[in-house]
């Protein structure tokens, strides 16, 4: 039977015993999953390892566990930063979930000219990312940044990442993009990037590429772009 996985804030390292006091976890264990002493779980602290643990004590206020085994966790070798334009909340949250499942290491929300939203709920978004990490089996948590404008993102990251912008007017993806371990992918909002934004990318020598001949929704484009580059 597959064991449930949970992210914990504390660093586990070489500890043999753990005390958990996080309300989110305790509520799930007691009220949702109905765990009892001797039940086993997988914990991870975002540092790259999974830990097989056994519950010794479980109360409303704390849980005490024994660490039985430290295991190598799943971490994507390729570092991908997703610059995703703010879109409708449910679609944006779908992107957060799927990008996390697909191994993206950093998510930067972007306020593009055509973005309907100018901000997002950071706390809610971070929770979605943690839950997607738990579910998908990855042993790290993607970094979530505050929202920025496209030009701010380019100026900040162009020296450390190979940046690409996706747009239906762009050149063929496979003829342009490089197989590099540090990629930054810009995905436009509903309606795509404006001509001004596309010109800005080109002026900064950021290739504009297309995923296919069809026009994809913003959330679909995010998932397809990550999948094509990752796999």
Secondary structure, DSSP 4 states (H G I P E B T S, - for coil): -PPPEEE-SS--TT-SEEEE--HHHHHIIIIIS---TT-EEEEE-SSSEEEEEEEEEE-SS-EEEEEEEEEEPB--SSEEEEEEEP--HHHHHHHHHHHHHTT-SEEEEE--TT-S-S---HHHHHHHHHHHHHHHTBSS--EEEEEE-HHHHHHHHTTTSEEEEEEEEEEEHHHH----SEEEEEE--TT---HHHHHHHHHTT-EEEES-SSPPPHHHHHHHHHHHHH-
